Amino acid sequence: MLDETVISRAIIETYMKKLTDNLSVDVAIVGAGPSGFVAGYFLAKAGRKVVIFERALAVGGGMWGGGMGFNEIVVQEEGKAVLDEFDLPAVRYVQGYYTLDSVRAVSALALRAVEAGVTVFNLVGVEDVVLHDERVSGLVLNWGTVMKAGIPVDPLTVHSRCVLDATGHPAHVAEVLCRKMGVSLNTPTGKMMGEMSMDAEKGEKQTVENTREAYPGLFVSGMAANAVFGGYRMGPVFGGMLLSGKRAAEVMLARLGER
């Protein structure tokens, strides 16, 4: 016979243990989209303690919807190696272009990342960053629904050696840092450059090129990288997102190795 209080206790106790076990990590990733999951996967495979925070109920970012709600995505030749890493079969459409079901893609990215050791908290948003000695050293968290409703509930914090802004077009973490602290980013202007209009060829390349440290301790990937460093958008082609996640893991691993 099921006891409803045992069910509730099981959820509360195991969730609290999961949360307290992740109050101090190597890398905290904000945004459970494709670049965030890929970055988390490669970081965890390298033995780093990684947590991902996603404000929404569902993970996957914009990948779920493919293009305009058609749940197929396109990945170009350069990104296929990442699909292979995640055991994701893609169908060759024409030379250099592959298609795959977006739901399967998101599901595989999430599963492989969790299996590699990444912990994911959905419905948890980021209000602010923790700054120590002019370096981003953690995140200020609150429930996603509390943030959406604008209810004045005080947040909690986690500490991390690196933070990755993988929040997509808004580049939410970088935006908060600039707005609240007026810091100088590692961009030509010292500010967020802003996302440009669509050029898929340039945008895909820039997504990877712009994946780097934007401020001490704060790294950017995916469309957040182009929003910070001023790159073009590229629409529903996802090779750059996957490669950006892998690149983010590489640059953060290099930085973690220096400290």
C-alpha positions as CSV (number, residue, x, y, z in Angstrom):
1,M,0.0,0.0,0.0
2,L,1.4,3.4,-1.0
3,D,2.0,6.0,1.7
4,E,1.8,9.5,0.3
5,T,4.0,10.9,3.0
6,V,6.8,8.4,2.2
7,I,6.6,9.6,-1.4
8,S,6.9,13.2,-0.4
9,R,9.8,12.5,2.0
10,A,11.6,10.5,-0.7
11,I,11.4,13.5,-3.1
12,I,12.3,16.1,-0.5
13,E,15.2,14.3,1.1
14,T,16.9,13.1,-2.1
15,Y,16.4,16.6,-3.7
16,M,18.0,18.3,-0.7
17,K,21.0,16.0,-0.8
18,K,21.4,16.6,-4.5
19,L,21.2,20.4,-4.0
20,T,23.6,20.4,-1.0
21,D,26.1,18.2,-2.9
22,N,26.3,20.8,-5.6
23,L,26.7,24.0,-3.6
24,S,30.4,24.1,-4.6
25,V,31.4,22.8,-8.1
26,D,34.0,23.2,-10.7
27,V,31.7,24.5,-13.4
28,A,28.2,26.0,-13.1
29,I,26.4,26.1,-16.5
30,V,23.3,28.4,-16.9
31,G,21.0,27.1,-19.6
32,A,20.3,23.5,-20.5
33,G,20.3,23.9,-24.3
34,P,22.6,22.1,-26.8
35,S,25.8,24.1,-26.1
36,G,25.3,23.8,-22.3
37,F,24.7,20.0,-22.4
38,V,27.6,19.4,-24.7
39,A,29.9,21.5,-22.6
40,G,28.7,19.7,-19.4
41,Y,29.2,16.3,-21.0
42,F,32.8,16.9,-22.0
43,L,33.7,18.6,-18.7
44,A,32.2,15.7,-16.7
45,K,34.0,13.2,-18.8
46,A,37.2,14.9,-17.9
47,G,36.4,14.4,-14.2
48,R,35.1,17.9,-13.4
49,K,32.1,18.5,-11.1
50,V,29.4,20.1,-13.2
51,V,25.9,21.4,-12.6
52,I,23.4,22.9,-15.0
53,F,20.7,25.3,-14.0
54,E,17.6,25.7,-16.3
55,R,14.9,28.2,-15.4
56,A,12.2,26.5,-17.6
57,L,10.5,23.2,-16.9
58,A,11.8,21.6,-20.0
59,V,15.5,21.3,-21.0
60,G,16.7,21.6,-24.6
61,G,16.4,25.3,-25.3
62,G,15.4,26.1,-28.9
63,M,16.5,22.8,-30.2
64,W,13.1,21.1,-29.4
65,G,11.3,23.2,-32.0
66,G,13.6,22.8,-34.9
67,G,12.7,25.5,-37.4
68,M,9.4,27.3,-36.8
69,G,8.0,24.3,-34.9
70,F,9.1,21.7,-37.5
71,N,10.9,19.3,-35.1
72,E,13.7,18.5,-37.4
73,I,17.2,20.1,-37.2
74,V,20.0,20.4,-39.6
75,V,23.7,19.8,-38.7
76,Q,26.4,20.5,-41.2
77,E,29.5,18.3,-41.8
78,E,31.6,20.0,-39.2
79,G,29.2,19.2,-36.4
80,K,28.6,15.5,-37.2
81,A,31.5,14.4,-35.1
82,V,29.7,15.6,-32.0
83,L,26.6,13.8,-33.1
84,D,28.7,10.6,-33.4
85,E,30.1,11.2,-29.9
86,F,26.5,11.2,-28.5
87,D,25.5,8.2,-30.6
88,L,23.0,10.2,-32.6
89,P,22.4,8.9,-36.1
90,A,21.8,11.6,-38.7
91,V,20.4,11.2,-42.2
92,R,22.4,12.7,-45.1
93,Y,20.2,15.1,-46.9
94,V,22.6,16.4,-49.5
95,Q,26.4,16.7,-49.5
96,G,27.5,18.3,-46.2
97,Y,24.0,18.5,-44.6
98,Y,22.5,16.1,-42.2
99,T,19.0,16.0,-40.6
100,L,17.8,14.4,-37.4
101,D,14.7,14.5,-35.2
102,S,15.0,17.3,-32.7
103,V,13.3,15.5,-29.8
104,R,15.7,12.6,-30.2
105,A,18.6,15.0,-30.3
106,V,17.6,16.8,-27.1
107,S,16.9,13.6,-25.3
108,A,20.2,12.1,-26.2
109,L,22.2,15.2,-25.2
110,A,20.5,15.3,-21.9
111,L,20.9,11.6,-21.2
112,R,24.5,11.4,-22.2
113,A,25.4,14.5,-20.1
114,V,23.6,13.1,-17.0
115,E,25.3,9.7,-17.5
116,A,28.7,11.4,-17.7
117,G,28.0,12.9,-14.3
118,V,26.3,16.3,-14.9
119,T,23.6,17.3,-12.4
120,V,20.7,19.2,-13.8
121,F,18.3,21.4,-11.9
122,N,15.3,22.6,-13.9
123,L,12.9,25.2,-12.7
124,V,15.9,27.0,-11.1
125,G,16.9,30.4,-12.5
126,V,19.8,32.7,-12.0
127,E,19.2,36.2,-10.6
128,D,22.8,37.3,-10.3
129,V,26.4,36.3,-10.0
130,V,28.8,36.0,-7.0
131,L,31.8,38.3,-7.4
132,H,35.0,37.8,-5.4
133,D,38.1,39.9,-6.2
134,E,36.6,41.0,-9.5
135,R,36.0,37.5,-10.7
136,V,32.8,35.6,-11.2
137,S,32.9,32.9,-8.5
138,G,29.3,31.6,-8.4
139,L,25.6,32.1,-9.0
140,V,22.7,33.6,-7.2
141,L,19.7,31.3,-7.6
142,N,16.0,31.4,-7.2
143,W,13.0,29.4,-8.4
144,G,12.1,30.1,-12.0
145,T,8.4,30.7,-11.1
146,V,9.4,33.1,-8.4
147,M,11.5,35.1,-10.8
148,K,8.8,35.1,-13.4
149,A,6.2,36.3,-11.0
150,G,8.5,38.9,-9.5
151,I,7.9,37.8,-5.9
152,P,10.4,39.3,-3.5
153,V,11.8,36.0,-2.2
154,D,15.5,36.0,-1.2
155,P,17.8,33.7,-3.2
156,L,20.4,31.1,-2.4
157,T,23.9,30.8,-3.8
158,V,26.4,28.3,-5.2
159,H,30.1,28.7,-5.7
160,S,32.0,27.6,-8.8
161,R,35.4,27.9,-10.3
162,C,33.9,28.8,-13.7
163,V,30.5,29.9,-14.9
164,L,29.2,29.2,-18.4
165,D,26.5,31.5,-19.8
166,A,24.7,29.2,-22.2
167,T,21.4,31.1,-22.0
168,G,21.1,31.7,-25.8
169,H,20.0,35.0,-27.4
170,P,19.6,37.0,-24.1
171,A,23.0,36.1,-22.7
172,H,21.3,36.6,-19.4
173,V,24.3,36.1,-17.1
174,A,26.6,38.5,-19.0
175,E,23.7,41.0,-19.3
176,V,23.1,41.0,-15.5
177,L,26.8,41.4,-14.8
178,C,27.1,44.4,-17.2
179,R,23.9,46.0,-16.0
180,K,24.6,45.7,-12.3
181,M,28.3,46.1,-12.1
182,G,29.2,48.1,-15.3
183,V,32.2,45.8,-15.8
184,S,34.4,45.9,-18.8
185,L,34.0,42.7,-20.8
186,N,36.7,41.1,-23.0
187,T,35.1,42.6,-26.1
188,P,36.3,45.4,-28.5
189,T,34.0,47.9,-26.7
190,G,34.1,46.4,-23.3
191,K,30.3,46.0,-23.4
192,M,27.9,43.4,-24.9
193,M,28.2,43.8,-28.7
194,G,24.7,42.5,-29.4
195,E,23.5,39.8,-31.8
196,M,23.5,40.6,-35.5
197,S,21.0,39.6,-38.2
198,M,21.1,36.2,-39.9
199,D,24.0,34.9,-41.9
200,A,24.2,31.2,-41.3
201,E,27.7,30.7,-42.7
202,K,29.3,33.5,-40.7
203,G,27.1,32.9,-37.7
204,E,28.0,29.2,-37.4
205,K,31.7,30.0,-37.5
206,Q,31.4,32.9,-35.1
207,T,29.5,30.8,-32.6
208,V,32.6,28.7,-32.1
209,E,35.1,31.6,-32.4
210,N,33.3,33.7,-29.8
211,T,33.1,30.8,-27.3
212,R,35.6,32.1,-24.7
213,E,36.1,33.9,-21.4
214,A,34.1,37.1,-21.5
215,Y,35.1,38.2,-18.0
216,P,37.3,36.6,-15.4
217,G,35.4,33.4,-14.4
218,L,32.6,33.9,-16.9
219,F,32.6,32.0,-20.2
220,V,30.0,32.2,-23.0
221,S,28.8,29.6,-25.5
222,G,26.2,29.2,-28.2
223,M,24.1,32.2,-29.1
224,A,25.1,33.9,-25.9
225,A,28.6,34.0,-27.3
226,N,27.4,35.8,-30.4
227,A,25.3,38.2,-28.3
228,V,28.2,39.1,-26.2
229,F,30.9,39.4,-28.9
230,G,28.7,40.6,-31.8
231,G,28.2,37.6,-34.1
232,Y,25.5,36.8,-36.7
233,R,22.5,34.6,-35.9
234,M,22.2,31.4,-37.9
235,G,18.7,29.9,-37.4
236,P,17.9,26.2,-37.1
237,V,21.3,24.8,-38.0
238,F,22.9,23.4,-34.9
239,G,26.4,22.3,-35.7
240,G,27.9,25.5,-34.4
241,M,26.0,25.1,-31.1
242,L,27.4,21.6,-30.6
243,L,30.9,22.6,-31.5
244,S,30.6,25.7,-29.3
245,G,29.7,23.5,-26.3
246,K,32.8,21.3,-27.0
247,R,35.0,24.4,-27.4
248,A,33.6,25.8,-24.1
249,A,34.6,22.6,-22.3
250,E,38.1,22.8,-23.8
251,V,38.7,26.4,-22.8
252,M,37.4,25.9,-19.3
253,L,39.4,22.8,-18.8
254,A,42.5,24.7,-19.8
255,R,41.7,27.5,-17.3
256,L,40.8,25.1,-14.5
257,G,44.2,23.4,-15.1
258,E,45.9,26.8,-14.6
259,R,44.4,27.3,-11.1
